[in-house]
C-alpha cells in the first residue's frame, strides 16, 4: 500500500509528519510512504532517524496552504502546494490514500474537486470516531456540509454504517439521528423528514438521540448535518479539556488533595488516555473515491502514525468498494 502524506500540513510539520511516518513504516511492513513538501526541510528531519529508505520517498512541493486561506481558492491557486501534490497522487492512482493535518477546509475541498465523489454520493461527509462512556462512536457529518437535505443524511447513515462495521468490527451498528428530543415529531423540517427515511431504511435505526445522550457512546453512529456535527465535536473537545484543567487545579490546591491525586494517578491516566484524540488518528472523509484521512492539526508523531494506521485499515477492508456497492444496491438518492 502506498500512502501520500502532506508533509507541510499541521502545527508541527514536517517534524511530526516524519516521526509518524517512520513509526508507521516500522509497524507495518507492507507500506510505502510518499511525503510531499519542501524537500530540503523534510530531508533535514529524516536525517534524525533510521529507516528503510527504499520504502519512503519525497515529492517536492514549493507552496504551503495556510489555515487562514479560502479553501477553494487555495486549492485552485496553489497547484504546487504539498496538499494538492498529495491529492493528485491519489487521483492519478500513484497512492492509495492521503493523510493531512493541515487546513480542514482546503483538504475537504481538494478531496472533492481533485479526487472526486463516489458515484451516487451527493455530498461526502467528515466522520470522526469519538470516545464515549460505553465505547467509541461516530458523528457524521462533522463539518463538510453546513446545510443538508434529508437524502444527504440518509447517505451519511449508510456510509457511517459500512465504515463502523469494518473499522471497529461491529456487526449491525446502531444509527441515531441527533435531535432536540426523542419523540418522532420533534425537530425541524430536516430532522422530521430524515427520521421517516431512516425508519424505512434497512439499517439499525434507533430513533432520535438528544445531545445529552451523545457522550454515553450507546449509539454507534450519530447522523446530523455538518453544522450540528461540528458544534458537537468542538463542544466535546472543549468540555474534555476544561474537565482536565479543573481536576488538575483542584488536585494541586492543597497537600491533602495532592496526596489523593497521587493515589488516583492510574485512574486519571486511564481516563485521559480514553479521551485522547491521539489514539483515534483522524477523521475519515467518506464519500470520495480515494482514502482521505484528516489528522488533528496539533497531532504529535503518535497521533499521525495512528492516522496512517486508520488509512491502512480503511484500505485493507475495501471500504470505498463496499460503500459504492451499497449505494448502488439501495439506490439511495
VEXLUMKOL-798717 format. One record per residue (C-alpha): residue in three letters; x, y, z; residue number from 0. Coordinates in nm, 3 decimals. Layout:
! VEXLUMKOL-798717
+---------+---------+---------+---------+-----+
: residuo :       X :       Y :       Z : num :
+---------+---------+---------+---------+-----+
:     Ala :       X :       Y :       Z : NUM :
...
+---------+---------+---------+---------+-----+
***
This chain:
! VEXLUMKOL-798717
+---------+---------+---------+---------+-----+
: residuo :       X :       Y :       Z : num :
+---------+---------+---------+---------+-----+
:     Unk :   0.000 :   0.000 :   0.000 :   0 :
:     Unk :   0.121 :   0.350 :  -0.088 :   1 :
:     Unk :   0.019 :   0.645 :   0.129 :   2 :
:     Unk :   0.068 :   1.010 :   0.032 :   3 :
:     Unk :   0.137 :   1.233 :   0.330 :   4 :
:     Unk :   0.100 :   1.612 :   0.331 :   5 :
:     Unk :   0.440 :   1.694 :   0.476 :   6 :
:     Unk :   0.372 :   2.061 :   0.544 :   7 :
:     Unk :   0.021 :   2.039 :   0.695 :   8 :
:     Unk :  -0.037 :   2.080 :   1.068 :   9 :
:     Unk :   0.101 :   2.283 :   1.356 :  10 :
:     Unk :   0.430 :   2.094 :   1.390 :  11 :
:     Unk :   0.515 :   1.987 :   1.037 :  12 :
:     Unk :   0.729 :   1.849 :   0.892 :  13 :
:     Unk :   0.874 :   1.718 :   1.221 :  14 :
:     Unk :   0.572 :   1.521 :   1.342 :  15 :
:     Unk :   0.486 :   1.406 :   0.990 :  16 :
:     Unk :   0.829 :   1.249 :   0.956 :  17 :
:     Unk :   0.813 :   1.097 :   1.306 :  18 :
:     Unk :   0.469 :   0.946 :   1.247 :  19 :
:     Unk :   0.561 :   0.818 :   0.901 :  20 :
:     Unk :   0.872 :   0.640 :   1.024 :  21 :
:     Unk :   0.683 :   0.484 :   1.316 :  22 :
:     Unk :   0.422 :   0.359 :   1.068 :  23 :
:     Unk :   0.692 :   0.206 :   0.846 :  24 :
:     Unk :   0.826 :   0.017 :   1.148 :  25 :
:     Unk :   0.482 :  -0.110 :   1.247 :  26 :
:     Unk :   0.351 :  -0.201 :   0.900 :  27 :
:     Unk :   0.593 :  -0.384 :   0.672 :  28 :
:     Unk :   0.383 :  -0.354 :   0.355 :  29 :
:     Unk :   0.370 :   0.028 :   0.343 :  30 :
:     Unk :   0.542 :   0.278 :   0.117 :  31 :
:     Unk :   0.505 :   0.640 :   0.223 :  32 :
:     Unk :   0.535 :   0.941 :  -0.008 :  33 :
:     Unk :   0.586 :   1.271 :   0.175 :  34 :
:     Unk :   0.502 :   1.585 :  -0.021 :  35 :
:     Unk :   0.651 :   1.921 :   0.073 :  36 :
:     Unk :   0.972 :   2.121 :   0.083 :  37 :
:     Unk :   1.230 :   1.853 :   0.014 :  38 :
:     Unk :   1.515 :   2.024 :   0.197 :  39 :
:     Unk :   1.311 :   2.060 :   0.518 :  40 :
:     Unk :   1.182 :   1.702 :   0.500 :  41 :
:     Unk :   1.528 :   1.555 :   0.440 :  42 :
:     Unk :   1.663 :   1.757 :   0.732 :  43 :
:     Unk :   1.410 :   1.587 :   0.961 :  44 :
:     Unk :   1.468 :   1.244 :   0.807 :  45 :
:     Unk :   1.840 :   1.274 :   0.886 :  46 :
:     Unk :   1.747 :   1.243 :   1.254 :  47 :
:     Unk :   1.603 :   0.894 :   1.205 :  48 :
:     Unk :   1.696 :   0.543 :   1.097 :  49 :
:     Unk :   1.451 :   0.399 :   0.843 :  50 :
:     Unk :   1.421 :   0.184 :   0.532 :  51 :
:     Unk :   1.497 :   0.436 :   0.258 :  52 :
:     Unk :   1.350 :   0.208 :  -0.009 :  53 :
:     Unk :   1.003 :   0.248 :   0.147 :  54 :
:     Unk :   0.991 :   0.627 :   0.177 :  55 :
:     Unk :   1.010 :   0.886 :  -0.098 :  56 :
:     Unk :   0.968 :   1.263 :  -0.128 :  57 :
:     Unk :   0.775 :   1.468 :  -0.384 :  58 :
:     Unk :   0.896 :   1.827 :  -0.372 :  59 :
:     Unk :   0.633 :   2.100 :  -0.331 :  60 :
:     Unk :   0.721 :   2.466 :  -0.305 :  61 :
:     Unk :   0.393 :   2.602 :  -0.164 :  62 :
:     Unk :   0.201 :   2.562 :   0.162 :  63 :
:     Unk :  -0.173 :   2.615 :   0.213 :  64 :
:     Unk :  -0.227 :   2.803 :   0.538 :  65 :
:     Unk :  -0.531 :   2.756 :   0.763 :  66 :
:     Unk :  -0.646 :   3.116 :   0.715 :  67 :
:     Unk :  -0.675 :   3.090 :   0.336 :  68 :
:     Unk :  -1.003 :   3.047 :   0.149 :  69 :
:     Unk :  -1.016 :   2.669 :   0.093 :  70 :
:     Unk :  -1.137 :   2.655 :  -0.268 :  71 :
:     Unk :  -0.923 :   2.946 :  -0.385 :  72 :
:     Unk :  -0.615 :   2.796 :  -0.217 :  73 :
:     Unk :  -0.668 :   2.462 :  -0.392 :  74 :
:     Unk :  -0.710 :   2.633 :  -0.728 :  75 :
:     Unk :  -0.421 :   2.877 :  -0.698 :  76 :
:     Unk :  -0.157 :   2.674 :  -0.515 :  77 :
:     Unk :  -0.105 :   2.389 :  -0.759 :  78 :
:     Unk :   0.244 :   2.329 :  -0.622 :  79 :
:     Unk :   0.135 :   2.302 :  -0.259 :  80 :
:     Unk :   0.209 :   1.993 :  -0.053 :  81 :
:     Unk :  -0.162 :   1.922 :  -0.012 :  82 :
:     Unk :  -0.251 :   1.949 :  -0.382 :  83 :
:     Unk :   0.051 :   1.739 :  -0.479 :  84 :
:     Unk :  -0.058 :   1.465 :  -0.235 :  85 :
:     Unk :  -0.419 :   1.475 :  -0.356 :  86 :
:     Unk :  -0.307 :   1.440 :  -0.717 :  87 :
:     Unk :  -0.107 :   1.131 :  -0.626 :  88 :
:     Unk :  -0.432 :   0.969 :  -0.512 :  89 :
:     Unk :  -0.626 :   1.097 :  -0.813 :  90 :
:     Unk :  -0.365 :   0.952 :  -1.053 :  91 :
:     Unk :  -0.356 :   0.617 :  -0.868 :  92 :
:     Unk :   0.004 :   0.674 :  -0.763 :  93 :
:     Unk :  -0.104 :   0.648 :  -0.397 :  94 :
:     Unk :  -0.387 :   0.458 :  -0.229 :  95 :
:     Unk :  -0.455 :   0.714 :   0.045 :  96 :
:     Unk :  -0.374 :   1.061 :   0.169 :  97 :
:     Unk :  -0.319 :   1.189 :   0.525 :  98 :
:     Unk :  -0.315 :   1.560 :   0.609 :  99 :
:     Unk :  -0.309 :   1.755 :   0.935 : 100 :
:     Unk :  -0.343 :   2.085 :   0.750 : 101 :
:     Unk :  -0.641 :   2.307 :   0.671 : 102 :
:     Unk :  -0.962 :   2.106 :   0.710 : 103 :
:     Unk :  -1.149 :   2.326 :   0.462 : 104 :
:     Unk :  -0.880 :   2.302 :   0.195 : 105 :
:     Unk :  -0.845 :   1.927 :   0.247 : 106 :
:     Unk :  -1.218 :   1.870 :   0.209 : 107 :
:     Unk :  -1.237 :   2.096 :  -0.096 : 108 :
:     Unk :  -0.939 :   1.924 :  -0.255 : 109 :
:     Unk :  -1.074 :   1.578 :  -0.180 : 110 :
:     Unk :  -1.399 :   1.670 :  -0.350 : 111 :
:     Unk :  -1.266 :   1.860 :  -0.653 : 112 :
:     Unk :  -0.944 :   1.668 :  -0.719 : 113 :
:     Unk :  -1.013 :   1.312 :  -0.601 : 114 :
:     Unk :  -1.388 :   1.324 :  -0.674 : 115 :
:     Unk :  -1.703 :   1.168 :  -0.532 : 116 :
:     Unk :  -1.814 :   0.807 :  -0.531 : 117 :
:     Unk :  -2.088 :   0.757 :  -0.790 : 118 :
:     Unk :  -2.427 :   0.802 :  -0.624 : 119 :
:     Unk :  -2.298 :   1.009 :  -0.332 : 120 :
:     Unk :  -2.430 :   1.364 :  -0.342 : 121 :
:     Unk :  -2.218 :   1.502 :  -0.059 : 122 :
:     Unk :  -1.917 :   1.345 :   0.111 : 123 :
:     Unk :  -1.900 :   1.381 :   0.490 : 124 :
:     Unk :  -1.641 :   1.409 :   0.766 : 125 :
:     Unk :  -1.675 :   1.118 :   1.009 : 126 :
:     Unk :  -1.452 :   1.119 :   1.320 : 127 :
:     Unk :  -1.457 :   0.845 :   1.582 : 128 :
:     Unk :  -1.506 :   0.981 :   1.933 : 129 :
:     Unk :  -1.469 :   0.838 :   2.285 : 130 :
:     Unk :  -1.782 :   0.762 :   2.484 : 131 :
:     Unk :  -1.850 :   0.623 :   2.830 : 132 :
:     Unk :  -1.952 :   0.284 :   2.694 : 133 :
:     Unk :  -1.742 :   0.276 :   2.378 : 134 :
:     Unk :  -1.639 :   0.463 :   2.068 : 135 :
:     Unk :  -1.899 :   0.629 :   1.848 : 136 :
:     Unk :  -1.906 :   0.821 :   1.523 : 137 :
:     Unk :  -2.055 :   1.158 :   1.437 : 138 :
:     Unk :  -2.130 :   1.211 :   1.067 : 139 :
:     Unk :  -2.120 :   1.483 :   0.930 : 140 :
:     Unk :  -1.878 :   1.692 :   1.139 : 141 :
:     Unk :  -1.833 :   1.997 :   0.921 : 142 :
:     Unk :  -1.826 :   1.923 :   0.549 : 143 :
:     Unk :  -2.188 :   2.026 :   0.485 : 144 :
:     Unk :  -2.347 :   2.302 :   0.692 : 145 :
:     Unk :  -2.676 :   2.268 :   0.507 : 146 :
:     Unk :  -2.820 :   1.931 :   0.407 : 147 :
:     Unk :  -3.126 :   1.764 :   0.259 : 148 :
:     Unk :  -3.284 :   1.452 :   0.411 : 149 :
:     Unk :  -3.137 :   1.220 :   0.147 : 150 :
:     Unk :  -2.788 :   1.355 :   0.229 : 151 :
:     Unk :  -2.828 :   1.245 :   0.590 : 152 :
:     Unk :  -2.953 :   0.904 :   0.479 : 153 :
:     Unk :  -2.640 :   0.861 :   0.267 : 154 :
:     Unk :  -2.431 :   0.965 :   0.568 : 155 :
:     Unk :  -2.601 :   0.689 :   0.769 : 156 :
:     Unk :  -2.520 :   0.423 :   0.509 : 157 :
:     Unk :  -2.156 :   0.533 :   0.475 : 158 :
:     Unk :  -2.117 :   0.552 :   0.851 : 159 :
:     Unk :  -2.263 :   0.205 :   0.894 : 160 :
:     Unk :  -2.020 :   0.048 :   0.646 : 161 :
:     Unk :  -1.720 :   0.230 :   0.793 : 162 :
:     Unk :  -1.810 :   0.150 :   1.155 : 163 :
:     Unk :  -1.878 :  -0.216 :   1.080 : 164 :
:     Unk :  -1.536 :  -0.263 :   0.925 : 165 :
:     Unk :  -1.312 :  -0.030 :   1.121 : 166 :
:     Unk :  -1.443 :  -0.130 :   1.464 : 167 :
:     Unk :  -1.561 :  -0.481 :   1.370 : 168 :
:     Unk :  -1.912 :  -0.406 :   1.493 : 169 :
:     Unk :  -2.194 :  -0.604 :   1.339 : 170 :
:     Unk :  -2.516 :  -0.416 :   1.259 : 171 :
:     Unk :  -2.416 :  -0.089 :   1.438 : 172 :
:     Unk :  -2.690 :   0.130 :   1.580 : 173 :
:     Unk :  -2.773 :   0.455 :   1.399 : 174 :
:     Unk :  -2.933 :   0.756 :   1.567 : 175 :
:     Unk :  -3.044 :   1.097 :   1.444 : 176 :
:     Unk :  -2.923 :   1.393 :   1.653 : 177 :
:     Unk :  -3.230 :   1.594 :   1.755 : 178 :
:     Unk :  -3.372 :   1.816 :   2.029 : 179 :
:     Unk :  -3.599 :   1.541 :   2.161 : 180 :
:     Unk :  -3.651 :   1.168 :   2.133 : 181 :
:     Unk :  -4.010 :   1.192 :   2.007 : 182 :
:     Unk :  -4.062 :   1.124 :   1.637 : 183 :
:     Unk :  -4.239 :   1.454 :   1.580 : 184 :
:     Unk :  -3.962 :   1.667 :   1.736 : 185 :
:     Unk :  -3.718 :   1.883 :   1.541 : 186 :
:     Unk :  -3.717 :   2.094 :   1.226 : 187 :
:     Unk :  -3.822 :   2.001 :   0.873 : 188 :
:     Unk :  -3.486 :   1.838 :   0.801 : 189 :
:     Unk :  -3.487 :   1.604 :   1.102 : 190 :
:     Unk :  -3.857 :   1.516 :   1.067 : 191 :
:     Unk :  -3.818 :   1.417 :   0.703 : 192 :
:     Unk :  -3.489 :   1.235 :   0.769 : 193 :
:     Unk :  -3.646 :   1.040 :   1.055 : 194 :
:     Unk :  -3.907 :   0.892 :   0.820 : 195 :
:     Unk :  -3.646 :   0.793 :   0.563 : 196 :
:     Unk :  -3.416 :   0.634 :   0.820 : 197 :
:     Unk :  -3.708 :   0.446 :   0.975 : 198 :
:     Unk :  -3.772 :   0.278 :   0.640 : 199 :
:     Unk :  -3.406 :   0.213 :   0.557 : 200 :
:     Unk :  -3.251 :  -0.135 :   0.603 : 201 :
:     Unk :  -3.028 :  -0.021 :   0.888 : 202 :
:     Unk :  -3.042 :  -0.048 :   1.267 : 203 :
:     Unk :  -3.209 :   0.289 :   1.323 : 204 :
:     Unk :  -3.279 :   0.355 :   1.693 : 205 :
:     Unk :  -3.453 :   0.693 :   1.660 : 206 :
:     Unk :  -3.368 :   1.042 :   1.778 : 207 :
:     Unk :  -3.073 :   1.100 :   2.012 : 208 :
:     Unk :  -3.062 :   1.407 :   2.234 : 209 :
:     Unk :  -2.725 :   1.586 :   2.270 : 210 :
:     Unk :  -2.707 :   1.500 :   2.644 : 211 :
:     Unk :  -2.700 :   1.129 :   2.549 : 212 :
:     Unk :  -2.422 :   1.165 :   2.293 : 213 :
:     Unk :  -2.128 :   1.108 :   2.538 : 214 :
:     Unk :  -2.262 :   0.773 :   2.657 : 215 :
:     Unk :  -2.150 :   0.604 :   2.337 : 216 :
:     Unk :  -2.456 :   0.379 :   2.350 : 217 :
:     Unk :  -2.542 :   0.472 :   1.991 : 218 :
:     Unk :  -2.268 :   0.378 :   1.746 : 219 :
:     Unk :  -2.339 :   0.628 :   1.468 : 220 :
:     Unk :  -2.488 :   0.974 :   1.515 : 221 :
:     Unk :  -2.622 :   1.134 :   1.198 : 222 :
:     Unk :  -2.660 :   1.511 :   1.158 : 223 :
:     Unk :  -2.577 :   1.799 :   0.927 : 224 :
:     Unk :  -2.226 :   1.944 :   0.938 : 225 :
:     Unk :  -2.325 :   2.250 :   1.141 : 226 :
:     Unk :  -2.466 :   2.041 :   1.425 : 227 :
:     Unk :  -2.186 :   1.783 :   1.400 : 228 :
:     Unk :  -1.907 :   2.039 :   1.411 : 229 :
:     Unk :  -2.074 :   2.202 :   1.713 : 230 :
:     Unk :  -2.086 :   1.865 :   1.891 : 231 :
:     Unk :  -1.722 :   1.795 :   1.808 : 232 :
:     Unk :  -1.589 :   2.130 :   1.929 : 233 :
:     Unk :  -1.806 :   2.134 :   2.240 : 234 :
:     Unk :  -1.690 :   1.782 :   2.321 : 235 :
:     Unk :  -1.323 :   1.878 :   2.286 : 236 :
:     Unk :  -1.377 :   2.194 :   2.492 : 237 :
:     Unk :  -1.560 :   2.019 :   2.775 : 238 :
:     Unk :  -1.297 :   1.742 :   2.793 : 239 :
:     Unk :  -1.015 :   1.996 :   2.810 : 240 :
:     Unk :  -1.198 :   2.202 :   3.073 : 241 :
:     Unk :  -1.263 :   1.897 :   3.293 : 242 :
:     Unk :  -0.895 :   1.804 :   3.289 : 243 :
:     Unk :  -0.794 :   2.163 :   3.372 : 244 :
:     Unk :  -1.040 :   2.181 :   3.664 : 245 :
:     Unk :  -0.927 :   1.845 :   3.801 : 246 :
:     Unk :  -0.562 :   1.949 :   3.783 : 247 :
:     Unk :  -0.636 :   2.278 :   3.957 : 248 :
:     Unk :  -0.835 :   2.108 :   4.235 : 249 :
:     Unk :  -0.573 :   1.838 :   4.289 : 250 :
:     Unk :  -0.293 :   2.092 :   4.321 : 251 :
:     Unk :  -0.497 :   2.306 :   4.563 : 252 :
:     Unk :  -0.366 :   2.155 :   4.888 : 253 :
:     Unk :  -0.129 :   1.895 :   5.030 : 254 :
:     Unk :  -0.417 :   1.660 :   5.106 : 255 :
:     Unk :  -0.556 :   1.675 :   4.753 : 256 :
:     Unk :  -0.205 :   1.629 :   4.610 : 257 :
:     Unk :  -0.168 :   1.306 :   4.809 : 258 :
:     Unk :  -0.511 :   1.195 :   4.693 : 259 :
:     Unk :  -0.414 :   1.279 :   4.336 : 260 :
:     Unk :  -0.105 :   1.059 :   4.360 : 261 :
:     Unk :  -0.316 :   0.767 :   4.479 : 262 :
:     Unk :  -0.560 :   0.819 :   4.193 : 263 :
:     Unk :  -0.293 :   0.881 :   3.929 : 264 :
:     Unk :  -0.355 :   0.548 :   3.746 : 265 :
:     Unk :  -0.727 :   0.632 :   3.726 : 266 :
:     Unk :  -0.663 :   0.978 :   3.585 : 267 :
:     Unk :  -0.410 :   0.841 :   3.338 : 268 :
:     Unk :  -0.658 :   0.585 :   3.207 : 269 :
:     Unk :  -0.930 :   0.849 :   3.186 : 270 :
:     Unk :  -0.706 :   1.086 :   2.992 : 271 :
:     Unk :  -0.595 :   0.811 :   2.753 : 272 :
:     Unk :  -0.957 :   0.722 :   2.678 : 273 :
:     Unk :  -1.033 :   1.080 :   2.577 : 274 :
:     Unk :  -0.705 :   1.147 :   2.396 : 275 :
:     Unk :  -0.757 :   1.229 :   2.025 : 276 :
:     Unk :  -0.410 :   1.090 :   1.952 : 277 :
:     Unk :  -0.544 :   0.738 :   2.000 : 278 :
:     Unk :  -0.804 :   0.789 :   1.725 : 279 :
:     Unk :  -0.571 :   0.903 :   1.448 : 280 :
:     Unk :  -0.800 :   1.118 :   1.240 : 281 :
:     Unk :  -1.138 :   1.166 :   1.076 : 282 :
:     Unk :  -1.224 :   0.988 :   0.753 : 283 :
:     Unk :  -1.372 :   1.191 :   0.469 : 284 :
:     Unk :  -1.634 :   0.942 :   0.348 : 285 :
:     Unk :  -1.789 :   0.953 :   0.003 : 286 :
:     Unk :  -1.484 :   1.037 :  -0.208 : 287 :
:     Unk :  -1.314 :   0.794 :  -0.448 : 288 :
:     Unk :  -0.989 :   0.786 :  -0.252 : 289 :
:     Unk :  -0.898 :   0.722 :   0.110 : 290 :
:     Unk :  -0.874 :   1.066 :   0.272 : 291 :
:     Unk :  -0.792 :   1.091 :   0.644 : 292 :
:     Unk :  -0.783 :   1.427 :   0.823 : 293 :
:     Unk :  -0.539 :   1.421 :   1.115 : 294 :
:     Unk :  -0.574 :   1.668 :   1.402 : 295 :
:     Unk :  -0.387 :   1.993 :   1.340 : 296 :
:     Unk :  -0.195 :   1.960 :   1.667 : 297 :
:     Unk :  -0.111 :   1.592 :   1.616 : 298 :
:     Unk :   0.216 :   1.459 :   1.751 : 299 :
:     Unk :   0.407 :   1.172 :   1.593 : 300 :
:     Unk :   0.196 :   0.905 :   1.762 : 301 :
:     Unk :  -0.130 :   1.063 :   1.650 : 302 :
:     Unk :  -0.004 :   1.090 :   1.294 : 303 :
:     Unk :   0.110 :   0.728 :   1.297 : 304 :
:     Unk :  -0.237 :   0.626 :   1.414 : 305 :
:     Unk :  -0.392 :   0.824 :   1.127 : 306 :
:     Unk :  -0.178 :   0.619 :   0.888 : 307 :
:     Unk :  -0.291 :   0.302 :   1.065 : 308 :
:     Unk :  -0.651 :   0.414 :   1.015 : 309 :
:     Unk :  -0.589 :   0.459 :   0.642 : 310 :
:     Unk :  -0.441 :   0.110 :   0.621 : 311 :
:     Unk :  -0.744 :  -0.047 :   0.791 : 312 :
:     Unk :  -0.964 :   0.151 :   0.550 : 313 :
:     Unk :  -0.766 :   0.010 :   0.257 : 314 :
:     Unk :  -0.745 :  -0.348 :   0.385 : 315 :
:     Unk :  -1.122 :  -0.360 :   0.438 : 316 :
:     Unk :  -1.204 :  -0.215 :   0.093 : 317 :
:     Unk :  -1.435 :   0.048 :   0.243 : 318 :
:     Unk :  -1.473 :   0.251 :  -0.079 : 319 :
:     Unk :  -1.576 :  -0.054 :  -0.278 : 320 :
:     Unk :  -1.828 :  -0.151 :  -0.010 : 321 :
:     Unk :  -1.978 :   0.198 :   0.004 : 322 :
:     Unk :  -2.006 :   0.206 :  -0.376 : 323 :
:     Unk :  -2.177 :  -0.134 :  -0.382 : 324 :
:     Unk :  -2.428 :  -0.049 :  -0.108 : 325 :
:     Unk :  -2.518 :   0.291 :  -0.255 : 326 :
:     Unk :  -2.579 :   0.128 :  -0.592 : 327 :
:     Unk :  -2.773 :  -0.165 :  -0.443 : 328 :
:     Unk :  -3.017 :   0.051 :  -0.247 : 329 :
:     Unk :  -3.025 :   0.340 :  -0.495 : 330 :
:     Unk :  -3.003 :   0.600 :  -0.218 : 331 :
:     Unk :  -3.081 :   0.928 :  -0.391 : 332 :
+---------+---------+---------+---------+-----+
***
